[in-house]
Amino acid sequence: MHYFQIIFNPTSAAELSKMPKDLQLQFLGEFKGLPAEVKNSGVGRLERGRRMLYRYRVGDYRVYYETNELGAVVHRILGKNSVKDFMFRNVNMIADEDASLQENPKFWQMIDEARRAVSK
């Protein structure tokens, strides 16, 4: 049996702590299982070079995470409206959400800022 970890960087942990407790439990329940199951259950995929980021919807939230052999690293948890606001502020978007975010360097900068918070 393989162990599975959900790792929250400081940014995503802060975002999770702002949610109501019942939604936090629902969110954590969505990520149970083996890493392959989490990888395959991702609703959306965003690629940049060799990097693969997954988007999963939990209620009105979008969870952006990467997978590895141990589990999932959650980079951001954004409310539905905050994602739409981000997209409209940074790109005049009419196309698919994932494709538009994938091509937006400001989105990746936001993800990388959360990722770098881990190493501080």
C-alpha positions as CSV (number, residue, x, y, z in Angstrom):
1,M,0.0,0.0,0.0
2,H,1.3,3.4,-0.9
3,Y,0.9,6.4,1.4
4,F,-0.7,9.5,0.0
5,Q,0.0,13.1,1.1
6,I,-1.7,16.3,0.4
7,I,0.9,19.1,0.8
8,F,-0.4,22.7,1.1
9,N,2.1,25.5,0.6
10,P,1.6,28.5,2.9
11,T,-0.5,30.3,0.4
12,S,-3.0,27.4,-0.2
13,A,-3.1,26.6,3.5
14,A,-4.1,30.2,4.2
15,E,-6.7,30.0,1.5
16,L,-8.1,26.7,2.9
17,S,-8.2,28.2,6.5
18,K,-10.6,31.0,5.2
19,M,-13.2,28.4,4.1
20,P,-16.0,27.2,6.4
21,K,-15.0,24.0,8.2
22,D,-17.6,21.8,6.4
23,L,-16.1,23.0,3.0
24,Q,-12.6,22.3,4.3
25,L,-13.7,18.7,5.0
26,Q,-15.3,18.3,1.7
27,F,-12.2,19.7,0.0
28,L,-10.0,17.2,1.8
29,G,-12.3,14.4,1.0
30,E,-12.0,15.1,-2.7
31,F,-8.3,14.3,-2.6
32,K,-8.4,10.9,-0.9
33,G,-7.0,8.0,-2.9
34,L,-3.8,7.2,-4.7
35,P,-1.8,9.7,-6.6
36,A,-2.8,8.2,-10.0
37,E,-6.4,8.5,-9.1
38,V,-6.0,12.2,-8.2
39,K,-4.0,12.8,-11.4
40,N,-6.7,11.2,-13.5
41,S,-9.6,12.9,-11.7
42,G,-8.4,16.4,-12.5
43,V,-11.0,18.2,-14.4
44,G,-8.6,20.5,-16.2
45,R,-4.9,20.4,-17.1
46,L,-2.6,23.3,-17.7
47,E,0.8,22.6,-19.2
48,R,3.8,24.8,-19.3
49,G,6.9,23.2,-20.7
50,R,7.3,19.9,-18.7
51,R,5.2,21.2,-15.9
52,M,1.7,19.9,-15.5
53,L,-0.8,21.7,-13.2
54,Y,-4.2,20.3,-12.5
55,R,-7.4,22.2,-11.8
56,Y,-10.2,20.6,-9.8
57,R,-13.5,22.1,-8.8
58,V,-14.8,21.8,-5.4
59,G,-18.1,23.7,-5.1
60,D,-17.4,27.3,-6.1
61,Y,-13.6,26.9,-5.7
62,R,-10.8,26.0,-8.2
63,V,-8.0,24.0,-6.7
64,Y,-4.6,24.2,-8.6
65,Y,-2.2,21.4,-7.8
66,E,0.6,19.3,-9.1
67,T,1.1,15.6,-8.4
68,N,4.2,13.6,-7.5
69,E,4.9,10.1,-6.4
70,L,3.8,10.9,-2.8
71,G,0.5,12.7,-3.6
72,A,-0.6,16.2,-4.4
73,V,1.0,19.6,-3.8
74,V,-1.7,22.3,-3.6
75,H,-0.5,25.7,-4.9
76,R,-3.7,27.7,-4.9
77,I,-7.4,27.5,-3.9
78,L,-9.3,30.2,-5.6
79,G,-13.0,31.1,-5.4
80,K,-14.9,30.8,-8.7
81,N,-15.4,34.6,-8.9
82,S,-11.7,35.3,-8.1
83,V,-10.6,33.1,-11.0
84,K,-13.0,34.9,-13.4
85,D,-11.9,38.3,-12.0
86,F,-8.3,37.3,-12.5
87,M,-8.9,36.2,-16.1
88,F,-10.8,39.3,-17.0
89,R,-8.3,41.6,-15.4
90,N,-5.4,40.0,-17.2
91,V,-6.8,38.7,-20.5
92,N,-9.9,39.5,-22.5
93,M,-11.1,35.9,-22.4
94,I,-13.9,34.3,-24.3
95,A,-12.2,30.9,-24.8
96,D,-11.9,27.9,-22.6
97,E,-10.8,28.7,-19.0
98,D,-7.9,26.1,-18.9
99,A,-6.5,27.0,-22.3
100,S,-6.6,30.7,-21.5
101,L,-5.0,30.3,-18.1
102,Q,-2.4,28.0,-19.6
103,E,-1.3,30.7,-22.0
104,N,-1.3,33.5,-19.4
105,P,2.1,34.2,-17.9
106,K,0.5,36.2,-15.0
107,F,-1.3,33.0,-14.0
108,W,1.9,31.0,-13.8
109,Q,3.5,33.9,-11.9
110,M,0.7,33.7,-9.3
111,I,1.3,30.0,-9.0
112,D,5.0,30.3,-8.8
113,E,4.7,33.0,-6.1
114,A,2.8,30.5,-3.9
115,R,5.3,27.8,-4.8
116,R,8.3,30.0,-3.7
117,A,6.6,30.8,-0.4
118,V,7.5,27.2,0.6
119,S,11.2,27.7,0.3
120,K,11.2,30.9,2.5
